[in-house]
Amino acid sequence: QVQLVESGGGLVQAGGSLRLSCVGSGRTFSSHPMGWFRQAPGKDREFVGAITSSGVQTFYASSVKGRFTISRDNAKNTVYLQMNALKPEDTAVYSCAGDPDGDYTYRDSYSYWGQGTQVTVSS
């Protein structure tokens, strides 16, 4: 079983940037596609983006495409979410997840999750 720990969240002004990290334990981390999701207060958890196990392919929600970038360093068991041009509507708890069985955009496809890190964007 892989455990995930996110970090890098915080408070930032609109237009600013943050980089989130997700560190995984376990030797199978590098063989799993990984996803990022977010959940704002009173809303369902929503897909942000995903990356294949090799890191060659990435996928993004339309709301973040062009502003967010996912990458990974399998040697460090780490996946990153670079967030630029942040907007107040990006405020949410961001969580990484691993090993999807099927649709990368579907939260219930994922086998394991981190605890999440809070991102707050002020206007």
Residue pairs with C-beta under 8 A, 6 or more apart in sequence:
1 26
1 112
2 24
2 25
2 26
2 28
2 29
2 32
2 98
2 99
2 112
3 24
3 25
3 26
3 112
3 114
4 22
4 23
4 24
4 25
4 96
4 97
4 98
4 112
4 113
4 114
4 115
5 22
5 23
5 24
5 114
5 115
6 20
6 21
6 22
6 94
6 95
6 96
6 114
6 115
6 116
6 117
7 20
7 21
7 23
7 117
8 18
8 19
8 20
8 21
8 117
9 18
9 20
9 94
9 117
9 118
9 119
10 18
10 118
10 119
10 120
11 120
11 121
11 122
12 18
12 86
12 119
12 120
12 121
12 122
13 121
13 122
14 86
14 87
14 88
14 121
14 122
14 123
15 85
15 86
16 86
16 121
17 82
17 83
17 84
17 85
17 86
18 83
18 86
18 119
19 80
19 81
19 82
19 83
20 36
20 80
20 81
20 83
20 94
20 96
20 117
20 119
21 78
21 79
21 80
22 34
22 36
22 78
22 79
22 80
22 81
22 96
22 114
23 76
23 77
23 78
24 34
24 77
24 78
24 79
24 98
25 77
26 77
29 74
29 77
29 98
30 53
30 74
30 77
31 53
32 53
32 98
32 99
33 50
33 51
33 52
33 53
33 98
33 99
33 100
33 104
34 50
34 51
34 70
34 72
34 79
34 96
34 97
34 98
35 47
35 48
35 49
35 50
35 51
35 96
35 97
35 98
35 100
35 104
35 105
35 110
36 48
36 49
36 50
36 70
36 79
36 81
36 94
36 95
36 96
36 97
37 45
37 46
37 47
37 48
37 94
37 95
37 96
37 97
37 107
38 45
38 46
38 48
38 90
38 92
38 93
38 94
38 95
38 119
39 45
39 46
39 92
39 93
39 95
39 116
40 89
40 91
40 92
40 93
43 92
45 95
45 107
46 61
47 61
47 104
47 105
47 106
47 107
48 60
48 61
48 64
48 68
48 81
48 94
49 58
49 59
49 60
49 61
49 64
49 68
49 70
49 81
50 58
50 59
50 70
50 100
50 104
50 105
51 57
51 58
51 59
51 70
51 71
51 72
51 79
52 58
53 74
55 71
55 72
55 74
58 69
58 70
58 71
59 104
59 105
60 68
60 70
61 105
63 89
64 83
64 90
67 83
67 84
67 85
67 86
68 81
68 82
68 83
68 84
69 81
69 82
69 84
70 79
70 80
70 81
70 82
71 79
71 80
71 82
72 78
72 79
72 80
73 80
79 96
81 94
81 96
83 90
83 119
86 119
86 121
87 121
88 121
88 122
88 123
89 121
90 119
90 121
91 119
91 120
91 121
92 118
92 119
93 116
93 117
93 118
93 119
94 116
94 117
94 118
94 119
95 113
95 114
95 115
95 116
95 117
96 113
96 114
97 107
97 110
97 111
97 112
97 113
97 114
98 110
98 111
98 112
98 113
99 110
99 111
99 112
100 106
100 109
100 110
100 111
101 109
101 110
101 111
102 109
103 109
